[in-house]
Amino acid sequence: MIQDMYTDTDLSLLGLLGFMSTSIRQTNMFKPLVNTRLGWVLFLAFCSWGSGWVPGLTRDFTGFMLSSTAVAQSQPKFEKMLGNYAEAILQMEPLRLQSYQQVQQIMGGALPTNVCKQSDLATPVDNICDRFFNESAEIIRSNGLSLTDFNAITEEVRKNKTLKNQLDKELIRRKRN
C-alpha cells in the first residue's frame, strides 16, 4: 500500500492507478490530430504564439514559411518627438525653398516630383540636392532626432490623421512664437 508521508492517507484510495490511466486516455484523444494537417497547423500555431514566430504561406501558396512578429512602435513615442520634428521641419523649409528655386532656374521651369531622386541629373542639380540632403540631416540631428526616427514620423504622419492634426497644431504654435 502506498501512503502519502504528509497526510498519512492511502493514495490507492485516490485511485492513483486509475488517475494515471485516465490521463493517458485524455492524451489519446489528441492522437487523431497528430497525423493530420490540422494537427500540425494547430501545433505550429500554438508554438508560434508562445515563441513569437508566425507561420504563413508563400505568395504562390505552394510552400510554408515562418517569420518573426514585429511589434508596431507606439504612437506616444512619436508624440514625444513631435515638437523636435516640427522644429526640424520649420528649420528645413527655407533651405528646401532655396534649393527648389535654384534647381528650377537650372532646369528651366517645372520640376518633376522628387527631382532629387531622378537619375541622370545635371551636375549642378546633383550638387544642390546633395547639399540639401546633408544640411537637412544636420538639422534633424541638431533637433535630437535620428534620421530613422524622422523618416518613421514622416510615414506615420502620412497614415495617421490624429498625429497629422497634432503636428499641424504644433507647427502653428511654433510659427507664432
C-alpha positions in Angstrom: 0.0 0.0 0.0 1.3 3.5 -1.0 0.9 6.2 1.6 1.4 10.0 1.5 4.0 10.8 4.1 2.5 14.2 4.9 -1.1 13.2 5.4 -1.0 9.5 6.1 -3.7 8.9 3.6 -3.9 5.9 1.4 -3.1 7.0 -2.1 -4.7 3.9 -3.5 -7.9 5.4 -2.2 -7.4 8.3 -4.5 -7.3 5.9 -7.4 -3.7 6.7 -8.3 -3.6 4.0 -11.0 -7.0 4.9 -12.3 -5.9 8.6 -12.4 -2.8 7.7 -14.4 -4.7 5.6 -16.9 -7.3 8.4 -17.2 -4.6 11.0 -18.1 -3.2 8.6 -20.7 -6.7 8.3 -22.2 -7.0 12.1 -22.3 -3.8 12.5 -24.2 -5.0 9.8 -26.6 -7.9 12.0 -27.6 -5.4 14.2 -29.5 -3.8 11.3 -31.3 -6.0 11.6 -34.4 -4.8 15.2 -34.8 -1.1 14.3 -34.7 -1.0 12.7 -38.1 -3.3 15.2 -39.8 -2.6 18.6 -41.3 -5.0 20.2 -38.9 -2.9 18.8 -36.0 0.3 20.2 -37.5 -1.4 23.6 -38.1 -2.7 23.7 -34.5 0.7 22.6 -33.2 2.6 25.3 -35.2 0.1 28.0 -34.3 0.5 27.2 -30.6 4.3 27.2 -30.9 4.2 30.5 -32.8 2.0 32.1 -30.2 4.4 31.0 -27.5 7.7 31.9 -29.3 6.9 35.0 -31.4 7.1 33.2 -34.7 4.3 33.4 -37.2 3.5 30.6 -39.6 2.4 31.6 -43.1 2.2 30.5 -46.7 4.4 31.7 -49.6 3.0 34.1 -52.1 2.0 31.4 -54.5 0.6 29.2 -51.7 2.9 26.3 -52.6 5.1 26.5 -49.5 5.2 27.2 -45.9 7.3 29.8 -44.1 7.9 31.1 -40.6 8.6 34.7 -39.9 9.1 36.7 -36.7 6.4 39.0 -35.4 7.0 42.7 -35.4 5.6 44.9 -32.7 4.4 48.3 -34.0 6.0 51.3 -32.5 3.7 53.0 -30.2 2.3 56.4 -31.1 3.2 58.0 -27.7 6.8 57.8 -28.7 6.0 59.8 -31.8 4.0 62.3 -29.8 7.0 62.9 -27.5 9.2 63.6 -30.5 6.6 65.7 -32.4 8.0 69.0 -31.1 11.5 68.2 -32.3 10.1 67.0 -35.6 8.1 70.2 -36.0 11.2 72.3 -35.2 13.3 70.4 -37.7 10.6 70.9 -40.4 10.5 74.7 -39.8 14.3 74.9 -39.9 14.5 72.9 -43.1 11.8 74.8 -45.0 13.9 77.9 -46.0 16.6 75.5 -47.2 14.1 73.5 -49.2 12.6 76.6 -50.9 16.1 77.9 -51.7 17.2 74.6 -53.2 14.0 74.2 -55.1 14.4 77.7 -56.7 18.0 77.0 -57.6 17.1 73.7 -59.3 14.1 75.4 -61.0 16.4 78.0 -62.5 18.9 75.4 -63.7 16.3 73.1 -65.2 14.2 75.9 -66.6 10.7 75.8 -65.2 8.5 73.0 -63.9 10.3 70.3 -62.0 9.4 66.6 -61.8 8.1 65.2 -58.5 11.0 64.3 -56.2 13.5 65.8 -58.6 16.5 64.9 -56.4 15.6 61.2 -56.7 15.7 61.3 -60.5 18.6 59.6 -62.2 21.0 61.4 -64.7 20.7 64.8 -63.1 23.0 67.6 -64.3 26.0 68.0 -62.0 24.9 71.4 -60.6 21.4 70.0 -59.8 23.0 66.9 -58.2 25.3 69.1 -56.1 22.3 71.2 -54.9 20.4 68.0 -54.0 23.4 66.6 -52.1 23.8 69.9 -50.2 20.1 69.9 -49.3 20.2 66.3 -48.0 23.4 66.9 -46.0 22.2 70.1 -44.4 18.7 68.6 -43.7 20.4 65.6 -42.0 22.3 68.1 -39.8 19.2 70.0 -38.9 17.4 66.8 -38.0 20.2 65.6 -35.8 20.6 69.0 -34.1 16.9 68.7 -33.1 17.6 65.5 -31.2 16.2 63.1 -33.8 17.8 60.3 -35.7 17.2 60.1 -39.5 15.4 56.8 -38.9 13.0 58.4 -36.3 12.4 61.4 -38.6 11.5 59.1 -41.5 9.3 56.9 -39.3 7.4 60.0 -38.0 7.0 61.2 -41.6 5.4 57.9 -42.6 3.2 57.8 -39.5 2.0 61.4 -40.1 1.0 60.4 -43.6 -1.0 57.5 -42.3 -2.4 58.8 -39.0 -4.8 61.8 -39.2 -4.7 62.3 -35.5 -0.9 62.6 -35.5 -1.1 64.9 -38.5 -3.5 67.2 -36.7 -1.2 67.3 -33.7 1.7 68.2 -35.9 -0.3 70.9 -37.7 -1.2 72.4 -34.3 2.5 72.2 -33.2 3.7 73.9 -36.4 1.2 76.7 -36.0 2.1 77.2 -32.3 5.8 77.3 -33.1 5.4 79.7 -36.1 3.6 82.2 -33.7 6.5 82.1 -31.2 
